[in-house]
Amino acid sequence: MSKLPILKSKDVVKALERLGFVIIRSKGSHLQLKRGNILVTVPIHTFLLDKNSINFKF
């Protein structure tokens, strides 16, 4: 099984936007992006994000 890379939050947001997600809300240090009925919360911090930092809701 391959490991997921550790990414910067701005790179995650750019990738999600390329996939059709739209920023719907920014509160504190978190962004929420939405595409259809999928909601993604991305923390915006100065440190790198691992696979457990991003929250998906369907």
C-alpha positions in Angstrom: 0.0 0.0 0.0 1.4 3.4 -1.0 1.7 6.2 1.5 0.0 9.5 0.9 2.3 12.5 0.7 2.4 15.3 3.3 1.2 18.5 1.7 0.9 22.2 2.3 -2.7 23.3 2.9 -2.6 25.8 -0.1 -1.6 22.9 -2.4 -4.5 20.8 -1.1 -6.9 23.7 -1.7 -5.6 24.2 -5.3 -6.0 20.5 -6.0 -9.5 20.5 -4.7 -10.4 23.6 -6.7 -9.1 21.9 -9.9 -11.4 19.0 -9.1 -14.4 21.3 -9.1 -14.7 22.2 -5.4 -15.7 25.7 -4.5 -14.7 27.6 -1.3 -18.0 28.2 0.6 -16.7 29.4 4.0 -13.6 30.4 5.8 -13.8 30.6 9.6 -10.7 31.0 11.8 -8.0 28.7 10.4 -10.2 26.4 8.4 -11.6 26.5 4.9 -14.7 24.6 3.8 -15.0 23.6 0.1 -18.1 22.0 -1.5 -18.9 20.1 -4.7 -22.4 18.7 -5.0 -23.2 17.1 -1.6 -19.5 16.6 -0.6 -18.2 19.0 2.0 -14.4 19.1 2.7 -12.8 21.0 5.6 -9.1 21.9 5.2 -7.1 23.4 8.1 -5.0 26.4 7.1 -1.9 26.3 9.3 1.7 27.0 8.8 2.7 23.3 9.2 2.3 20.5 6.7 -0.8 18.4 6.5 -0.9 14.6 6.7 -3.7 12.3 5.6 -5.5 12.6 8.9 -5.9 16.4 8.8 -8.5 16.7 6.1 -12.2 16.0 7.0 -14.6 14.8 4.3 -18.4 14.7 4.8 -20.8 13.1 2.4 
